[in-house]
Amino acid sequence: MRRLPLTVLWIATVLALPYALVAWHGFFAPDENGVMATGSHVGLDFVNFWSAGRLALEGLVTQGYDPESYKALLATWFAPATAFTNLSYPPSLLPWLAPFALLPFSSAYVLWTMLGAAAFLVAALGRWPTRQDAPLVGVLFLAPAVVSNVIFGQIALFMAALFIGALRVLPMRPILAGVMFGFLTLKPQIALLLPLFLIAFGAWRSLAAMTTTTLALVLFSIALFGIQPWQAYFIDTAQLQWSYILAMDDFYAIHMTTPYAALWSLGASTHVALAGQWLISAAIVATTFAVARSDATLPVKSLILTLGTMMVVPYALAHDLAVPLAALIWYWRARRDAPSPIELTLGGLLWLLPFPLTFVLQHQGIPATQMMMLGLYAWLAANALGWNPLSRRDNSAEPAIVWTRARA
């Protein structure tokens, strides 16, 4: 990566670190029982993933999708933690979490964190790092989005690795890419724009592999756990998650990074905010399709796709920004010239914001993260489509990653 964008990333990272330390000591540092000031167990989201694996191992999956039964199990497994969390992921994810539940929670949490960070690093760089990559490796490991994923024990680093890794191999290995895309449906909203993107490319083998893999994951989970968990997931879990979106209280009000959350934080009613979300979503769908059909390079298209993915649904959280930020590294490393000042500013601010500044600013009614995402998305899309009179479009990229439809 050129020195200027790397410097911008380091400045953003250093500016974010004091806020992260304050947030850690104020809210997330655990006591001797592993319980944080919020009442949640340390690694609060990994509590769900480890517990989901244990449900799979002990034949208790149906209880995991019953909020009261699941709450009772967590009270037994993680006492004296008091905060409640629900299992919001589809049953197809649970078999892949079972190996972590074979380990004690603390050991599994450390392993989860190490594997996720390593996968994110390799996806962002496109290879295993060398000694010359040390400055970039450092800024990647200290990135606010990565810090957020580590503290919360989230799955977004793995999703970023699958998403960006699949896009990287898409020109040469379309079937492998499709299989990786299929695994993204383990967090369904992450994969929502991908079929449209693949159709625009004419990447039919990748689309077929994605569809087949998704179906295989669902059938595998049904064979293991039966159909009841899926029924509960589509009825009870979906209804509960939607109630969180509508209520927008506490954690969700400051952590969600979608246009819906931006409009809500600015004072719009729920109905107005949702209407605004669907209008923006329609524009993102149309624009992403047009970009996918353009002659822009694959790194540019990938960054636009991942940014659009984070905004096209009303529910996405700050730690999910690991996906477009990995794509940003790929794009900036692939460029042969320096990004424009506007692009550097938008990218640097987006790098800075995920944790915990998103929480602080959104609590004050300032949807800064959403503004940076929309701004960078619009800037890149305008360049890719030749609509931006202020900047020439960058078509420079490494020859190995330029898209050719014939290979799809």
N, C-alpha and C positions, 0 to 999 in steps of 0.2 A: 504494500500500500504506500502511496505517496506520503511525504512527510506532513503536508498540510492537513489532510483529513485525519491522519493519525493523531496529530497535535490537538485537533478539535475534539476528538473522542477522549483524549486524556484530560483535557480541560473540563469537559462535561463530567467525567468520572470523578475527578478530584473535587469538583464543586458539590457533587451529590454525597460524597462520603460523610461529611459532618452530619447531615440530616439523617443518614442511615444509622450512624452511631447513636444519635439522640433517640431515634425511634426504637432501636434495639434495647437500649437501657430503660426507656420509658414503658415499653409495651411488650417486648418479645423475649427479654432475658428470662430464662426459667429459674425457678427456685429449686431447692434440693429435691423436690418431688417431680421435677420436669414440667411444672405448671407455670404458665406465663401470667402476667398481670391481667390479661383479658379473660382468664379462666380457662383458656384452651391449653391443651398439652403442647409442648414444644414440637415443632414440625407439624402444625395443626392440620394441614391438608394431607400430609403423608400419613397421618392417623387414619384417614379414609382409605388410602391405598393399601397400607399394611393390613388394616381391618378387613378390607375387601378380599385380600388374599387369604386371610384366615377364615373368612366365611366360606370361600371356595374349598379350602382344605377340610373344614369340619362339617361340610354339608349343610350350612346355615344360610345359603344365598337368599332364599325367600325372605328370611327375617331382615336381611340387609335392606330390602326395599319396602319394609314396613317401618315408618319413622319411629313409632313408639318401641317396637322390638329392638330396632337398631340402637336407639338411645339407651335402652337397658343394657345391651351388650357392651357399649362403649363405657358406661358407668362402671361396669365390672372390670373391663380390661385396662382402663386408664384413670381409675380413681387416684387422687381426689380432683381431677379436672372436672369442671362443671359445664363448660360451654358446649352447646349441642351443634352437631354438624350432620348433614344428611349425605347419603350415598347417591350422587347425582350422575354417575357414569353408567353406561350400558353394561349389561351382563357379559357382553363379548370381551370386555377388558379384564374381567376377573381371573381367568386362567393364567394370564400373563403376569399377574401380581402375586400369584400363589408362591413362587419361589422366594420372594422377599419375606413372606410370613413364616417361612421355615427358620428364619433368624430372629433373635431377640429384636425388639423394636429399635433400640439405639443402634445396633450394628446394621440393621437393614436401612435405617435412615442415612447413615454414613455411606453405605454402599450405593444407595439410590442417588445421593448427591454427587458422588464421585463419577458414577456412570453417566448421569445426566450432563454434568459439566464437560466431561470428555467428549460425549456425543455432540454437544452444542459446538464445542471448539472445532472438531473435525469438519462438521457441516459448514461452519462459517468460513474456514480456511480452504476446504475442499481437499484436504489431505492431513496426514499427521504432521504436527508442527516441527520445524527445525530450530536450531539455535538462533538463526537470523530472525525468526518470528517472535522472539522474546518480548519486544515492546507491544506487539499486537496481542499476544497471548495474555500479557498482564492486563491490558485494558479490557479484554473479553472476560476474564475471570472476575474483575472488579466492577463490571458494568452493573448499573442499578437493576436492570431486568434480571440478571443472573443472581445478584444478591437477594432479590425478592423471591426467586424460585428456591433458593437454598433455605432461606428463613421459613418460608411457608411449606417447603417440601412438596412443591408443585411438579406437575408432569410436563410443563410447557417446554423445558429444555429437550426432552425426548421428542415432543411434537415438532420442535424446530429442526431437530436432526433429521427426522423422517421427511418433513416437508422440503427443506432445502436440499437434502441429500437426493431425494427423488427428482427434483427439478434439475439438479446437476447431471444425473445420469440419463435423463429423459431422451436426449438426442441419440445416444449410443445404445442404451439398454432400455427400450420402452416398456418391455414386460416387467423387468425388475422395478422400474419406476412405478408402474401401475400397482404392483404388489405393495410397495411402500405407501403409495397413496391410499390403498385399501386399509392399511393399518391406521391411517389418520382418522378413519371413521370411528375409532375407539373414543375419540372426542369429537362428536359429529359436527359441531358448528365449524370446526377447523377445516373440514373437507367440503364445505357447502359450495364454494365457487369452483372447485376443481373440475367437475364434469363439464361445466361451461367452458372453462379454459382449454380442456383437452379437445372438446368438440371444435372450438375455434381453430385449433392447430391441425385438426384432422388426425389427431393421435389416437386412432381407433384401437390399436392394440393395447395401448396404455389404459384407455377407458375400459376395455373389456377385462383386462387384468385387475383393474381397481374394482370393478363390479363383482367379478368372481371371488376376489379376496374378501370383500365385504360380506358377501353371501356365505362364504366358507366360515368366516369368523362367527357369524350369527348362528349357523347350523351347528358348529362345534360347541358353542355355549349352550344351545338347546339340548344337544346330546348329553352334556354334562349335568346341567341344572334343571332341565325341563322348560316348559313354556311359561310357567307362572311368573318368574322374575321379569321376563319381557313384558308381560301384561301389566305388571305393577309399574315397570319403568315407564311405559307409554301413558299410563293413566295417572297413577298416584305421584310418581316422581316428576313427571312433566308438569302436572298441576301445581305441585309445591314449588318447583323452580320458577314457574310463571308468576306465582304469588310473590316471590322475592323480587322479581323484576318490577311488578306493579307497586309494591310497597316501597322499594328503594330506601330502606332504613339501614342505619348503622354502617356495617361493612360495605354493602353494595353501593350505597350512596357516594362513597369516596373512592371505591376501587374499580368501578366499571368505567370503561374507556370508549364507549360507543357514542354515536350521535344522539341516541336516545338519552343517555346519561348526561350528555352535554346540555341538551335542551332542558332536561329536568333540573339540572343544577342552576340554570339561568332563570328558573322560576316558571317554566311552562307546565301546564297540567299534564297528567299522565296521557290523556287522549291526544293532546297536541304534540307531545314529545314522541309518541308512537307514530303519529301521522308524519311528522318530520323524519323520523327514522326510515319509514317505508319509502318516502320520496327520495331520500339520499341513497337508500339501498338500490332503488331502481336505476338511479344515475350511475352507481358503482357497477352494477351488473352490465349495463350498456357500455360503459367506458372500458371496463376490463375486457369485454368481448372484443371491442374495437382495437384495443392495444394488442391483444393476443393475435389479431389478424394483421397487425402492422409489421413493418420490417425492422423494428427495434430489436436489440440483442436480447438473448435469453436472460442475462442478469437484470436488465432493465424491466423486462416483462415480469420476472419473478418477484422483484421488489414491489411493483405495482400490484401484482396478484396478492401478495401477503399483506400489504397494507389494506387492500380492499377486503380481504378476508376478516380482518380485525374490526371492520366497520359495517359490514353488510348485515349483521344480525344485531339485535338490541343487547345481547348478553356476551360480553367479553371483558376480561379483567386485565389489570396492569401487567401481571406476570406473563400473559400471553404475548406481550410485545417482544419476547425473545424470538418469535418467529420472524417478523419483519426486520428486526435488528440483525439477525444472522444474514438475511438477504441483503441488508444494507452493506455489510462487510464484503460480501461477494461482489456486489455491484461496484463499490468503490475500489476494490482491488483489481477488478477487471478493466477499469477505465485506463486509458492511455494518457489522458490529460487530467488536470485538476478539476474537481467539481466547482460549479459556480458559487459565488458568495451566498446566494439565496439558498441553494441546496445544502451547503455546508452549515448554514445557520439552522435550517429546519431539521437536518439530520442530527446535528449536535444537540439541539434542544430535546428532540425525541429520545436521544440516548440518555440525557440527563434526567428526564422526568419520571420514569416508571415507579421508582421507590426511593423515598416515601413522598416525593414532592407532588405526585399526582393526588395523594390523599390530602395533603395540606391545602393545595390550591383549590381542589374541587370542593372541599369543605367550606371554602370562602366564596364559592359560586363562580370560580374561574376554571372553565374546562380547557386548560392549556394543552393537555395531552391530545385531546381530540382535534384542537386547532392545528397542532403540529402535524398530526397524521393527515388530516384533510389537506393541509397546505402542501406537504410533500407529495401526497398522492396526486393532487391537481397539477403541480409543477412537473412531475415526471410524466404524467399522462399527456399533458399538453406538448411536452417535448417529443414524446414518442410518436404522437399523431401529427406533429408539425403545426400545432396550433399556437405555439408560444413565440411571439415576435421578439421577446427579450433574450432568448437563448437559442443557440444552435443545438440541434439534437446530437447527442453522443451515440455514435454507432460503433465505437471502438470496443472490442472485446477479444479475449483470447480465442484463437481459431477453434480450439477444441470444444468451445461451449456456444458457438453460433448455431442457432436452430436451422435444421433443414427438414422439411416435411417428409421428404422421401424416406428418411430413416424411421419415421413413426409408423 
